[in-house]
Amino acid sequence: MNTQVEQPRRGPSLTLLHSIPIFAGVPDSQLEQIAKVAFHRRVARQTTIVRAGDSTDSLYVLISGGAKVLNSDEEGREVILTLLGPGEFFGEMGLIDGSPRSADVVATEACELLVITKGDFKRCLAENFDLCLNIMKSLVQRLREADRNIESLALLDVYGRVAKLLLDFSEEERGQRVIRRRVTKQDIAKMIGASREMVSRVMKDLENRGYFRVEEGRTVILDKRSPASISAQRS
């Protein structure tokens, strides 16, 4: 995987910082301090941004593009823990507890990142309650998502797991659940513990049964039943 990155560019604008959820509620006086220490970095598709086992030295916020968080074994088999999109961040756990990176993060497309070094991040946390609260909310949300994923692996068949993942990736849009981001069948397989061939068969069957349809480069969820109901129907 490519590990080369461009030299950083300093100086995010307050307008940009206001648009990032992690900085919601942070007053301009504090955002100005963050803007002084944060810098931009651009990486190409397939760049390994951080690697499992490395020391944790920075917080990363995705401004544009996408990335996957994954673990792999010595034989090259991968499990994708999550996919990240614009506005999401990573690297905060190691900055808080001092542990090494717990997973690889690889760009799935060209990305622009906002980077805050460990020392600057800790100073920002110490000086701003709203930023601390936003970090805590994000950690709680990720813990809840991990619990739901464990539950789905234990209780749902592949049909239910695929349906759940599609629903999780969808967003409300004019009364419909719509998936805007590009998610490959290979990525889905690595997230739910199934083969790509099985995921392809299940998705084709779900589409034929009217669970979703693909239109104009996006996926629209049509079936309002829960993933558990999808699994139960297969039993």
N, C-alpha and C positions, 0 to 999 in steps of 0.2 A: 504494500500500500504506500502511496505517496505520503511523505512526511514533511515536505517542504512547504513553507509558508512565506508570504510576503512580509517585508518589514512593516511594523505597525505604524499607524497614523494616529496622532493624538487629537483630542478635542471633540467629543460628542456634544451636540447642541442640547439645550434644555428642552426643545421641542421633541427631540428624539427620546430623551429620558422620560418625558411625560407620557410617551406612548407605550412604554414598557411596563407590564403589570407589576413587576417586582418593586418598582419605584412609585407605585400608586400611593398617594397621600403624603409623600415626602415633600416638605416645603422647598421652595426654590433656593433658599439659602444653603440647604444641605445638598440639593442637586448640583449647585454650582461647585461645591467641594468635590462631589463625585466626578463632575465633568473635568476637573483639573487633573485627576489621577487616572481616569479611565482612558483607554485607547482602543482604536479600531484595528481589526486584523481581518484580512481576506484569505480564505483558503479555497483550494480547488476541490472538485468532486473526488471522492475516495481518499482524501487526506485524513490521516489519523491525527485528530486534534489532541487527544490525551490517550495515554496507554495505561492499562491496569498495572499496578505495582509501582508506578512512578510516584515521586513525591508530589504532594498537592501544593501548588504555588499560586494559583489564580482562580478566580471565578469567571465563567464565560456566559455571556448572554447572546442568544441568536437574534440578530437584527433581520437577516434575510437568509433564505435557503433552508436546508433541513439536515438533520443528523440522526444517526441511530446509536443507541447505547447497547453494547453487547459484551458478552463473555464468550471465550472459545477455549477448547481443550488442545492438547498437544497434537491431536490428529486433524485439527483445523475445523472441527465441528463448532457451529456457532448457535447461541441462543440470543435473540434480541430481547432486551429487557423493556425498551420503550423507543418510540420515535419522537423526535423533538422538532418543533417548528418555530417560526418567528415569535419572539417575545418570551420564549422559554429559556431556562438557564440550567447550568450544570457545574459541578465542582464545589458546591457549597459544603457538602458533608465533610470532606477531608479538611477543609479550612476550619470547620468548627471543632472537630475532634482530633485533628492532627494526624489522621491515618493516611496511608498512601491511596492513590486512585484505586477504586474498586472495580472499574470496568473500562473498556475501550470506548471512545466516542469517535465515530467516523462520519465524515461529511457524505451525505447521500446526493448532494448537489453542491454547486458553488455557494459558499456561505460568506456573509459578513458577520463578524463577531465583535462584541464589546468585551474587553478584558479588563479586570480589576485585580491587581496583585494581592497576595495574602495580607501583607501589612496594611495596605490601604483599605481592604475589605473589612478587616477587624476594627480599624479606626472608624469607618463609616457605621458599623454596627453599634459601636460604643456610643456614638454621638446621635443616633436616630432610632427612636422607638418604633416608628412606622415601618422602617426597613426591617428591623428585627421581627416584627409581627408578620410582615409579608413572607419572610423566610420561613418562619414557623408554620404559617398556613400552608405553604408549599410542601414542607416536609410531611405535615399531617395528610395532605391530599395524596402524596405519593405512597404513604403507608397504607392508606385506605385502598388505593388502586392495587397495591401489591397483595393485600388481603383478598380483594375481589378476584384477582388473577389466580391465586392459589385455590380459591373456592371453585372457580370455573374448571381448572385442571382436574380437580377431584370429583366434581359432580356433573360436568357436562361432557357429552360426546363431541366429536369433531364438528358436527353440524352446529351445536350450541355454542362452541368456542368461536367458530367463524362468525356466527351471527352476533355474538357479544362483541367481538373485536370491531366488526363493521359499525355496530351501534356506538361503541366508544369513540370511534374516529369521526362520527357524524356530528354536525352542528345544526341547530334550528335555523331554518331559512324559509320565511313566508309559510309557516305551518307545515313544512316538510323537514325531514331529517336528511341532510345532504353531506356527503363526503367530498371535500374539495381537494384534499392532499392526495398525492399519488402514492399508493401503497401496492407493492408488487406481491404476487402470490408467494414468491420465495420469502419475502419479509414476513408475511402472515404465517407461513409454515414455521419459521424460526421463532415466532412469538407464541405459538399455541402448542408446540411440540408435536407436529405432524409432518408428513412428507409433502413436498410441493405437488406431487401427483394427486394425493388425496385432497389437498386444498382445492386444486383445479376442478376435480370432480364434484366436490361439495358446493363450490361457488356456482358451477354450471347448473347443478340441480336446484339450488336456492333461487337462482335467476329464473329458471324455467317455471318454478312454482310461485313466482311473483313476490319473493321476499324483497328483491331490489331490482332496479333497472339502471342501465348506464346510458346517459344522455349528455351530449355536448361536453364530453370530457370529465363528467362528474358522476358520482354514484348516488342515487336517490333511494333511501330505505322506504319500502312500501308497506311492509308487514309490521304492525304495531305490537305484536305479541312479544313476550319476553324470550330471551335466548333459552331459558329453561323449558318454555313451551315448545320451542323448536326441537329441542332434544327429546322431550316427552313424546312428541308426535312420531319420532323415529323408533321409539321403543316397541 
